[in-house]
């Protein structure tokens, strides 16, 4: 299924698979992702789950927002 997002894989992989999700993530507070250089360096190593912790964003909020945008979210627990 195309609209599945695994929060335990690197953010860059999530964005590569679902480029349209980038805007949603930036709005959620992942501001560094707006910068392609950050996306290709830090984003290749840091998962959404780790990034959420680093940016003080609740994983529940990410999951809820992605689900409202039509994604199935896996890898939360």
PDB file of N, CA, C and O in Angstrom:
ATOM      1  N   UNK A   1       0.844  -1.198   0.000  1.00  0.00           N
ATOM      2  CA  UNK A   1       0.000   0.000   0.000  1.00  0.00           C
ATOM      3  C   UNK A   1       0.883   1.253   0.000  1.00  0.00           C
ATOM      4  O   UNK A   1       1.861   1.331   0.744  1.00  0.00           O
ATOM      5  N   UNK A   2       0.537   2.207  -0.820  1.00  0.00           N
ATOM      6  CA  UNK A   2       1.345   3.420  -0.998  1.00  0.00           C
ATOM      7  C   UNK A   2       1.304   4.350   0.215  1.00  0.00           C
ATOM      8  O   UNK A   2       2.322   4.945   0.569  1.00  0.00           O
ATOM      9  N   UNK A   3       0.156   4.480   0.845  1.00  0.00           N
ATOM     10  CA  UNK A   3       0.012   5.476   1.906  1.00  0.00           C
ATOM     11  C   UNK A   3       0.329   4.968   3.305  1.00  0.00           C
ATOM     12  O   UNK A   3      -0.387   5.267   4.260  1.00  0.00           O
ATOM     13  N   UNK A   4       1.406   4.196   3.419  1.00  0.00           N
ATOM     14  CA  UNK A   4       1.834   3.714   4.725  1.00  0.00           C
ATOM     15  C   UNK A   4       3.112   4.449   5.104  1.00  0.00           C
ATOM     16  O   UNK A   4       4.051   4.526   4.312  1.00  0.00           O
ATOM     17  N   UNK A   5       3.142   4.986   6.313  1.00  0.00           N
ATOM     18  CA  UNK A   5       4.340   5.674   6.784  1.00  0.00           C
ATOM     19  C   UNK A   5       4.841   4.969   8.030  1.00  0.00           C
ATOM     20  O   UNK A   5       4.123   4.828   9.020  1.00  0.00           O
ATOM     21  N   UNK A   6       6.096   4.528   7.959  1.00  0.00           N
ATOM     22  CA  UNK A   6       6.747   3.853   9.087  1.00  0.00           C
ATOM     23  C   UNK A   6       7.590   4.888   9.824  1.00  0.00           C
ATOM     24  O   UNK A   6       8.590   5.374   9.295  1.00  0.00           O
ATOM     25  N   UNK A   7       7.182   5.225  11.055  1.00  0.00           N
ATOM     26  CA  UNK A   7       7.891   6.269  11.805  1.00  0.00           C
ATOM     27  C   UNK A   7       9.237   5.800  12.350  1.00  0.00           C
ATOM     28  O   UNK A   7       9.975   6.587  12.943  1.00  0.00           O
ATOM     29  N   UNK A   8       9.559   4.519  12.153  1.00  0.00           N
ATOM     30  CA  UNK A   8      10.829   4.011  12.677  1.00  0.00           C
ATOM     31  C   UNK A   8      11.935   3.978  11.619  1.00  0.00           C
ATOM     32  O   UNK A   8      13.069   3.616  11.929  1.00  0.00           O
ATOM     33  N   UNK A   9      11.619   4.352  10.369  1.00  0.00           N
ATOM     34  CA  UNK A   9      12.660   4.410   9.329  1.00  0.00           C
ATOM     35  C   UNK A   9      13.121   5.857   9.161  1.00  0.00           C
ATOM     36  O   UNK A   9      12.409   6.779   9.559  1.00  0.00           O
ATOM     37  N   UNK A  10      14.311   6.071   8.572  1.00  0.00           N
ATOM     38  CA  UNK A  10      14.800   7.448   8.397  1.00  0.00           C
ATOM     39  C   UNK A  10      13.812   8.346   7.654  1.00  0.00           C
ATOM     40  O   UNK A  10      13.161   7.929   6.695  1.00  0.00           O
ATOM     41  N   UNK A  11      13.724   9.570   8.119  1.00  0.00           N
ATOM     42  CA  UNK A  11      12.797  10.560   7.554  1.00  0.00           C
ATOM     43  C   UNK A  11      12.995  10.705   6.048  1.00  0.00           C
ATOM     44  O   UNK A  11      12.020  10.809   5.304  1.00  0.00           O
ATOM     45  N   UNK A  12      14.241  10.713   5.594  1.00  0.00           N
ATOM     46  CA  UNK A  12      14.521  10.886   4.163  1.00  0.00           C
ATOM     47  C   UNK A  12      13.857   9.775   3.344  1.00  0.00           C
ATOM     48  O   UNK A  12      13.375  10.029   2.240  1.00  0.00           O
ATOM     49  N   UNK A  13      13.827   8.556   3.870  1.00  0.00           N
ATOM     50  CA  UNK A  13      13.176   7.437   3.166  1.00  0.00           C
ATOM     51  C   UNK A  13      11.668   7.653   3.103  1.00  0.00           C
ATOM     52  O   UNK A  13      11.033   7.360   2.089  1.00  0.00           O
ATOM     53  N   UNK A  14      11.101   8.165   4.189  1.00  0.00           N
ATOM     54  CA  UNK A  14       9.666   8.460   4.222  1.00  0.00           C
ATOM     55  C   UNK A  14       9.331   9.492   3.149  1.00  0.00           C
ATOM     56  O   UNK A  14       8.370   9.330   2.397  1.00  0.00           O
ATOM     57  N   UNK A  15      10.135  10.556   3.086  1.00  0.00           N
ATOM     58  CA  UNK A  15       9.895  11.638   2.113  1.00  0.00           C
ATOM     59  C   UNK A  15      10.164  11.166   0.684  1.00  0.00           C
ATOM     60  O   UNK A  15       9.463  11.576  -0.241  1.00  0.00           O
ATOM     61  N   UNK A  16      11.172  10.310   0.492  1.00  0.00           N
ATOM     62  CA  UNK A  16      11.443   9.766  -0.851  1.00  0.00           C
ATOM     63  C   UNK A  16      10.235   8.983  -1.368  1.00  0.00           C
ATOM     64  O   UNK A  16       9.871   9.083  -2.540  1.00  0.00           O
ATOM     65  N   UNK A  17       9.620   8.201  -0.474  1.00  0.00           N
ATOM     66  CA  UNK A  17       8.467   7.379  -0.850  1.00  0.00           C
ATOM     67  C   UNK A  17       7.192   8.205  -0.994  1.00  0.00           C
ATOM     68  O   UNK A  17       6.342   7.911  -1.835  1.00  0.00           O
ATOM     69  N   UNK A  18       7.068   9.240  -0.165  1.00  0.00           N
ATOM     70  CA  UNK A  18       5.853  10.069  -0.132  1.00  0.00           C
ATOM     71  C   UNK A  18       6.241  11.553  -0.138  1.00  0.00           C
ATOM     72  O   UNK A  18       6.120  12.224   0.887  1.00  0.00           O
ATOM     73  N   UNK A  19       6.708  12.074  -1.285  1.00  0.00           N
ATOM     74  CA  UNK A  19       7.203  13.455  -1.328  1.00  0.00           C
ATOM     75  C   UNK A  19       6.180  14.490  -0.828  1.00  0.00           C
ATOM     76  O   UNK A  19       6.550  15.529  -0.281  1.00  0.00           O
ATOM     77  N   UNK A  20       4.902  14.186  -1.026  1.00  0.00           N
ATOM     78  CA  UNK A  20       3.853  15.122  -0.628  1.00  0.00           C
ATOM     79  C   UNK A  20       3.731  15.271   0.888  1.00  0.00           C
ATOM     80  O   UNK A  20       3.121  16.226   1.368  1.00  0.00           O
ATOM     81  N   UNK A  21       4.306  14.333   1.646  1.00  0.00           N
ATOM     82  CA  UNK A  21       4.215  14.372   3.109  1.00  0.00           C
ATOM     83  C   UNK A  21       5.196  15.399   3.712  1.00  0.00           C
ATOM     84  O   UNK A  21       5.062  15.780   4.875  1.00  0.00           O
ATOM     85  N   UNK A  22       6.161  15.834   2.927  1.00  0.00           N
ATOM     86  CA  UNK A  22       7.169  16.779   3.406  1.00  0.00           C
ATOM     87  C   UNK A  22       6.532  18.034   3.994  1.00  0.00           C
ATOM     88  O   UNK A  22       6.886  18.469   5.090  1.00  0.00           O
ATOM     89  N   UNK A  23       5.595  18.605   3.256  1.00  0.00           N
ATOM     90  CA  UNK A  23       4.925  19.833   3.700  1.00  0.00           C
ATOM     91  C   UNK A  23       4.212  19.618   5.047  1.00  0.00           C
ATOM     92  O   UNK A  23       4.256  20.481   5.924  1.00  0.00           O
ATOM     93  N   UNK A  24       3.562  18.468   5.196  1.00  0.00           N
ATOM     94  CA  UNK A  24       2.854  18.134   6.440  1.00  0.00           C
ATOM     95  C   UNK A  24       3.845  18.053   7.601  1.00  0.00           C
ATOM     96  O   UNK A  24       3.579  18.565   8.688  1.00  0.00           O
ATOM     97  N   UNK A  25       4.990  17.406   7.364  1.00  0.00           N
ATOM     98  CA  UNK A  25       6.002  17.246   8.414  1.00  0.00           C
ATOM     99  C   UNK A  25       6.599  18.594   8.823  1.00  0.00           C
ATOM    100  O   UNK A  25       6.818  18.844  10.009  1.00  0.00           O
ATOM    101  N   UNK A  26       6.859  19.452   7.853  1.00  0.00           N
ATOM    102  CA  UNK A  26       7.410  20.782   8.151  1.00  0.00           C
ATOM    103  C   UNK A  26       6.398  21.575   8.993  1.00  0.00           C
ATOM    104  O   UNK A  26       6.769  22.246   9.957  1.00  0.00           O
ATOM    105  N   UNK A  27       5.117  21.485   8.613  1.00  0.00           N
ATOM    106  CA  UNK A  27       4.073  22.180   9.376  1.00  0.00           C
ATOM    107  C   UNK A  27       3.962  21.640  10.801  1.00  0.00           C
ATOM    108  O   UNK A  27       3.642  22.384  11.728  1.00  0.00           O
ATOM    109  N   UNK A  28       4.227  20.350  10.973  1.00  0.00           N
ATOM    110  CA  UNK A  28       4.170  19.724  12.298  1.00  0.00           C
ATOM    111  C   UNK A  28       5.294  20.197  13.213  1.00  0.00           C
ATOM    112  O   UNK A  28       5.223  20.035  14.431  1.00  0.00           O
ATOM    113  N   UNK A  29       6.335  20.783  12.618  1.00  0.00           N
ATOM    114  CA  UNK A  29       7.436  21.274  13.434  1.00  0.00           C
ATOM    115  C   UNK A  29       8.796  20.737  13.031  1.00  0.00           C
ATOM    116  O   UNK A  29       9.803  21.070  13.656  1.00  0.00           O
ATOM    117  N   UNK A  30       8.841  19.907  11.990  1.00  0.00           N
ATOM    118  CA  UNK A  30      10.122  19.394  11.488  1.00  0.00           C
ATOM    119  C   UNK A  30      10.712  20.412  10.514  1.00  0.00           C
ATOM    120  O   UNK A  30      10.919  20.118   9.337  1.00  0.00           O
ATOM    121  N   UNK A  31      10.978  21.615  11.029  1.00  0.00           N
ATOM    122  CA  UNK A  31      11.433  22.734  10.193  1.00  0.00           C
ATOM    123  C   UNK A  31      12.720  22.419   9.403  1.00  0.00           C
ATOM    124  O   UNK A  31      12.825  22.821   8.244  1.00  0.00           O
ATOM    125  N   UNK A  32      13.698  21.714   9.996  1.00  0.00           N
ATOM    126  CA  UNK A  32      14.929  21.434   9.239  1.00  0.00           C
ATOM    127  C   UNK A  32      14.695  20.658   7.942  1.00  0.00           C
ATOM    128  O   UNK A  32      15.521  20.718   7.032  1.00  0.00           O
ATOM    129  N   UNK A  33      13.576  19.929   7.848  1.00  0.00           N
ATOM    130  CA  UNK A  33      13.297  19.155   6.636  1.00  0.00           C
ATOM    131  C   UNK A  33      13.036  20.036   5.423  1.00  0.00           C
ATOM    132  O   UNK A  33      13.146  19.578   4.286  1.00  0.00           O
ATOM    133  N   UNK A  34      12.696  21.282   5.658  1.00  0.00           N
ATOM    134  CA  UNK A  34      12.467  22.211   4.549  1.00  0.00           C
ATOM    135  C   UNK A  34      13.771  22.455   3.782  1.00  0.00           C
ATOM    136  O   UNK A  34      13.747  22.842   2.613  1.00  0.00           O
ATOM    137  N   UNK A  35      14.893  22.230   4.440  1.00  0.00           N
ATOM    138  CA  UNK A  35      16.215  22.415   3.836  1.00  0.00           C
ATOM    139  C   UNK A  35      16.685  21.084   3.238  1.00  0.00           C
ATOM    140  O   UNK A  35      16.894  20.119   3.973  1.00  0.00           O
ATOM    141  N   UNK A  36      16.851  21.024   1.909  1.00  0.00           N
ATOM    142  CA  UNK A  36      17.253  19.767   1.256  1.00  0.00           C
ATOM    143  C   UNK A  36      18.574  19.199   1.798  1.00  0.00           C
ATOM    144  O   UNK A  36      18.755  17.982   1.836  1.00  0.00           O
ATOM    145  N   UNK A  37      19.478  20.064   2.208  1.00  0.00           N
ATOM    146  CA  UNK A  37      20.769  19.582   2.739  1.00  0.00           C
ATOM    147  C   UNK A  37      20.550  18.851   4.062  1.00  0.00           C
ATOM    148  O   UNK A  37      21.096  17.769   4.277  1.00  0.00           O
ATOM    149  N   UNK A  38      19.752  19.442   4.941  1.00  0.00           N
ATOM    150  CA  UNK A  38      19.436  18.783   6.212  1.00  0.00           C
ATOM    151  C   UNK A  38      18.717  17.458   5.967  1.00  0.00           C
ATOM    152  O   UNK A  38      18.992  16.451   6.619  1.00  0.00           O
ATOM    153  N   UNK A  39      17.797  17.488   5.018  1.00  0.00           N
ATOM    154  CA  UNK A  39      17.018  16.287   4.690  1.00  0.00           C
ATOM    155  C   UNK A  39      17.936  15.161   4.236  1.00  0.00           C
ATOM    156  O   UNK A  39      17.716  13.997   4.569  1.00  0.00           O
ATOM    157  N   UNK A  40      18.972  15.516   3.470  1.00  0.00           N
ATOM    158  CA  UNK A  40      19.874  14.504   2.927  1.00  0.00           C
ATOM    159  C   UNK A  40      21.019  14.121   3.854  1.00  0.00           C
ATOM    160  O   UNK A  40      21.751  13.175   3.564  1.00  0.00           O
ATOM    161  N   UNK A  41      21.187  14.830   4.953  1.00  0.00           N
ATOM    162  CA  UNK A  41      22.229  14.455   5.917  1.00  0.00           C
ATOM    163  C   UNK A  41      21.573  13.857   7.149  1.00  0.00           C
ATOM    164  O   UNK A  41      21.578  12.639   7.332  1.00  0.00           O
ATOM    165  N   UNK A  42      21.014  14.701   7.985  1.00  0.00           N
ATOM    166  CA  UNK A  42      20.350  14.251   9.210  1.00  0.00           C
ATOM    167  C   UNK A  42      19.182  13.328   8.878  1.00  0.00           C
ATOM    168  O   UNK A  42      18.964  12.324   9.555  1.00  0.00           O
ATOM    169  N   UNK A  43      18.435  13.673   7.837  1.00  0.00           N
ATOM    170  CA  UNK A  43      17.258  12.898   7.443  1.00  0.00           C
ATOM    171  C   UNK A  43      17.555  11.474   7.031  1.00  0.00           C
ATOM    172  O   UNK A  43      16.666  10.623   7.058  1.00  0.00           O
ATOM    173  N   UNK A  44      18.797  11.199   6.649  1.00  0.00           N
ATOM    174  CA  UNK A  44      19.178   9.835   6.256  1.00  0.00           C
ATOM    175  C   UNK A  44      19.465   8.958   7.480  1.00  0.00           C
ATOM    176  O   UNK A  44      19.510   7.733   7.374  1.00  0.00           O
ATOM    177  N   UNK A  45      19.657   9.593   8.638  1.00  0.00           N
ATOM    178  CA  UNK A  45      20.009   8.855   9.851  1.00  0.00           C
ATOM    179  C   UNK A  45      18.912   8.850  10.911  1.00  0.00           C
ATOM    180  O   UNK A  45      18.802   7.912  11.701  1.00  0.00           O
ATOM    181  N   UNK A  46      18.101   9.909  10.921  1.00  0.00           N
ATOM    182  CA  UNK A  46      17.118  10.094  11.994  1.00  0.00           C
ATOM    183  C   UNK A  46      15.722   9.672  11.530  1.00  0.00           C
ATOM    184  O   UNK A  46      15.253  10.094  10.473  1.00  0.00           O
ATOM    185  N   UNK A  47      15.069   8.838  12.334  1.00  0.00           N
ATOM    186  CA  UNK A  47      13.701   8.420  12.016  1.00  0.00           C
ATOM    187  C   UNK A  47      12.721   9.503  12.462  1.00  0.00           C
ATOM    188  O   UNK A  47      13.084  10.415  13.204  1.00  0.00           O
ATOM    189  N   UNK A  48      11.498   9.394  12.010  1.00  0.00           N
ATOM    190  CA  UNK A  48      10.458  10.334  12.453  1.00  0.00           C
ATOM    191  C   UNK A  48      10.286  10.254  13.958  1.00  0.00           C
ATOM    192  O   UNK A  48      10.075  11.265  14.628  1.00  0.00           O
ATOM    193  N   UNK A  49      10.379   9.033  14.485  1.00  0.00           N
ATOM    194  CA  UNK A  49      10.229   8.829  15.923  1.00  0.00           C
ATOM    195  C   UNK A  49      11.338   9.569  16.682  1.00  0.00           C
ATOM    196  O   UNK A  49      11.058  10.258  17.664  1.00  0.00           O
ATOM    197  N   UNK A  50      12.591   9.432  16.236  1.00  0.00           N
ATOM    198  CA  UNK A  50      13.725  10.118  16.874  1.00  0.00           C
ATOM    199  C   UNK A  50      13.606  11.628  16.684  1.00  0.00           C
ATOM    200  O   UNK A  50      13.857  12.400  17.610  1.00  0.00           O
ATOM    201  N   UNK A  51      13.227  12.038  15.491  1.00  0.00           N
ATOM    202  CA  UNK A  51      13.078  13.458  15.178  1.00  0.00           C
ATOM    203  C   UNK A  51      12.011  14.110  16.031  1.00  0.00           C
ATOM    204  O   UNK A  51      12.152  15.260  16.447  1.00  0.00           O
ATOM    205  N   UNK A  52      10.935  13.370  16.292  1.00  0.00           N
ATOM    206  CA  UNK A  52       9.858  13.887  17.134  1.00  0.00           C
ATOM    207  C   UNK A  52      10.393  14.185  18.531  1.00  0.00           C
ATOM    208  O   UNK A  52      10.112  15.234  19.111  1.00  0.00           O
ATOM    209  N   UNK A  53      11.172  13.240  19.058  1.00  0.00           N
ATOM    210  CA  UNK A  53      11.752  13.402  20.396  1.00  0.00           C
ATOM    211  C   UNK A  53      12.706  14.603  20.409  1.00  0.00           C
ATOM    212  O   UNK A  53      12.680  15.410  21.338  1.00  0.00           O
ATOM    213  N   UNK A  54      13.541  14.717  19.382  1.00  0.00           N
ATOM    214  CA  UNK A  54      14.521  15.798  19.301  1.00  0.00           C
ATOM    215  C   UNK A  54      13.852  17.177  19.196  1.00  0.00           C
ATOM    216  O   UNK A  54      14.370  18.169  19.708  1.00  0.00           O
ATOM    217  N   UNK A  55      12.700  17.221  18.527  1.00  0.00           N
ATOM    218  CA  UNK A  55      12.010  18.494  18.295  1.00  0.00           C
ATOM    219  C   UNK A  55      10.869  18.744  19.280  1.00  0.00           C
ATOM    220  O   UNK A  55      10.156  19.741  19.169  1.00  0.00           O
ATOM    221  N   UNK A  56      10.697  17.843  20.237  1.00  0.00           N
ATOM    222  CA  UNK A  56       9.641  18.005  21.232  1.00  0.00           C
ATOM    223  C   UNK A  56       8.240  17.916  20.656  1.00  0.00           C
ATOM    224  O   UNK A  56       7.323  18.589  21.128  1.00  0.00           O
ATOM    225  N   UNK A  57       8.074  17.078  19.626  1.00  0.00           N
ATOM    226  CA  UNK A  57       6.766  16.905  18.997  1.00  0.00           C
ATOM    227  C   UNK A  57       6.210  15.554  19.454  1.00  0.00           C
ATOM    228  O   UNK A  57       6.895  14.535  19.368  1.00  0.00           O
ATOM    229  N   UNK A  58       4.988  15.554  19.932  1.00  0.00           N
ATOM    230  CA  UNK A  58       4.376  14.310  20.401  1.00  0.00           C
ATOM    231  C   UNK A  58       4.117  13.364  19.225  1.00  0.00           C
ATOM    232  O   UNK A  58       3.567  13.765  18.200  1.00  0.00           O
ATOM    233  N   UNK A  59       4.523  12.105  19.392  1.00  0.00           N
ATOM    234  CA  UNK A  59       4.326  11.101  18.352  1.00  0.00           C
ATOM    235  C   UNK A  59       2.840  10.922  18.048  1.00  0.00           C
ATOM    236  O   UNK A  59       2.465  10.678  16.901  1.00  0.00           O
ATOM    237  N   UNK A  60       1.999  11.041  19.065  1.00  0.00           N
ATOM    238  CA  UNK A  60       0.544  10.939  18.865  1.00  0.00           C
ATOM    239  C   UNK A  60       0.044  12.005  17.895  1.00  0.00           C
ATOM    240  O   UNK A  60      -0.813  11.747  17.050  1.00  0.00           O
ATOM    241  N   UNK A  61       0.602  13.216  18.035  1.00  0.00           N
ATOM    242  CA  UNK A  61       0.194  14.325  17.169  1.00  0.00           C
ATOM    243  C   UNK A  61       0.610  14.040  15.722  1.00  0.00           C
ATOM    244  O   UNK A  61      -0.144  14.306  14.786  1.00  0.00           O
ATOM    245  N   UNK A  62       1.814  13.499  15.554  1.00  0.00           N
ATOM    246  CA  UNK A  62       2.304  13.154  14.214  1.00  0.00           C
ATOM    247  C   UNK A  62       1.401  12.090  13.597  1.00  0.00           C
ATOM    248  O   UNK A  62       0.956  12.208  12.455  1.00  0.00           O
ATOM    249  N   UNK A  63       1.143  11.049  14.387  1.00  0.00           N
ATOM    250  CA  UNK A  63       0.305   9.935  13.919  1.00  0.00           C
ATOM    251  C   UNK A  63      -1.077  10.452  13.525  1.00  0.00           C
ATOM    252  O   UNK A  63      -1.580  10.137  12.446  1.00  0.00           O
ATOM    253  N   UNK A  64      -1.681  11.239  14.398  1.00  0.00           N
ATOM    254  CA  UNK A  64      -3.021  11.770  14.145  1.00  0.00           C
ATOM    255  C   UNK A  64      -3.042  12.639  12.884  1.00  0.00           C
ATOM    256  O   UNK A  64      -3.933  12.503  12.045  1.00  0.00           O
ATOM    257  N   UNK A  65      -2.068  13.521  12.759  1.00  0.00           N
ATOM    258  CA  UNK A  65      -2.013  14.416  11.597  1.00  0.00           C
ATOM    259  C   UNK A  65      -1.825  13.631  10.303  1.00  0.00           C
ATOM    260  O   UNK A  65      -2.488  13.909   9.304  1.00  0.00           O
ATOM    261  N   UNK A  66      -0.924  12.653  10.321  1.00  0.00           N
ATOM    262  CA  UNK A  66      -0.695  11.843   9.119  1.00  0.00           C
ATOM    263  C   UNK A  66      -1.949  11.044   8.759  1.00  0.00           C
ATOM    264  O   UNK A  66      -2.296  10.914   7.585  1.00  0.00           O
ATOM    265  N   UNK A  67      -2.622  10.511   9.780  1.00  0.00           N
ATOM    266  CA  UNK A  67      -3.845   9.745   9.520  1.00  0.00           C
ATOM    267  C   UNK A  67      -4.941  10.641   8.938  1.00  0.00           C
ATOM    268  O   UNK A  67      -5.687  10.220   8.054  1.00  0.00           O
ATOM    269  N   UNK A  68      -5.034  11.875   9.436  1.00  0.00           N
ATOM    270  CA  UNK A  68      -6.013  12.829   8.896  1.00  0.00           C
ATOM    271  C   UNK A  68      -5.703  13.161   7.431  1.00  0.00           C
ATOM    272  O   UNK A  68      -6.590  13.536   6.664  1.00  0.00           O
ATOM    273  N   UNK A  69      -4.423  13.015   7.062  1.00  0.00           N
ATOM    274  CA  UNK A  69      -4.006  13.278   5.681  1.00  0.00           C
ATOM    275  C   UNK A  69      -4.045  12.005   4.824  1.00  0.00           C
ATOM    276  O   UNK A  69      -3.549  11.991   3.697  1.00  0.00           O
ATOM    277  N   UNK A  70      -4.638  10.944   5.368  1.00  0.00           N
ATOM    278  CA  UNK A  70      -4.867   9.736   4.580  1.00  0.00           C
ATOM    279  C   UNK A  70      -3.775   8.687   4.634  1.00  0.00           C
ATOM    280  O   UNK A  70      -3.726   7.807   3.775  1.00  0.00           O
ATOM    281  N   UNK A  71      -2.895   8.760   5.627  1.00  0.00           N
ATOM    282  CA  UNK A  71      -1.817   7.778   5.739  1.00  0.00           C
ATOM    283  C   UNK A  71      -2.094   6.781   6.851  1.00  0.00           C
ATOM    284  O   UNK A  71      -2.738   7.099   7.851  1.00  0.00           O
ATOM    285  N   UNK A  72      -1.593   5.572   6.655  1.00  0.00           N
ATOM    286  CA  UNK A  72      -1.597   4.597   7.734  1.00  0.00           C
ATOM    287  C   UNK A  72      -0.227   4.699   8.375  1.00  0.00           C
ATOM    288  O   UNK A  72       0.787   4.651   7.678  1.00  0.00           O
ATOM    289  N   UNK A  73      -0.180   4.840   9.694  1.00  0.00           N
ATOM    290  CA  UNK A  73       1.071   5.027  10.398  1.00  0.00           C
ATOM    291  C   UNK A  73       1.450   3.741  11.146  1.00  0.00           C
ATOM    292  O   UNK A  73       0.672   3.213  11.941  1.00  0.00           O
ATOM    293  N   UNK A  74       2.675   3.251  10.865  1.00  0.00           N
ATOM    294  CA  UNK A  74       3.160   2.050  11.533  1.00  0.00           C
ATOM    295  C   UNK A  74       4.483   2.346  12.227  1.00  0.00           C
ATOM    296  O   UNK A  74       5.102   3.380  11.975  1.00  0.00           O
ATOM    297  N   UNK A  75       4.921   1.431  13.108  1.00  0.00           N
ATOM    298  CA  UNK A  75       6.209   1.576  13.776  1.00  0.00           C
ATOM    299  C   UNK A  75       6.172   2.479  14.987  1.00  0.00           C
ATOM    300  O   UNK A  75       7.220   2.907  15.472  1.00  0.00           O
ATOM    301  N   UNK A  76       4.971   2.781  15.490  1.00  0.00           N
ATOM    302  CA  UNK A  76       4.836   3.715  16.611  1.00  0.00           C
ATOM    303  C   UNK A  76       5.326   3.101  17.926  1.00  0.00           C
ATOM    304  O   UNK A  76       6.004   3.769  18.707  1.00  0.00           O
ATOM    305  N   UNK A  77       4.983   1.825  18.172  1.00  0.00           N
ATOM    306  CA  UNK A  77       5.355   1.268  19.471  1.00  0.00           C
ATOM    307  C   UNK A  77       6.651   0.510  19.470  1.00  0.00           C
ATOM    308  O   UNK A  77       7.066  -0.004  20.509  1.00  0.00           O
TER     309      UNK A  77
END
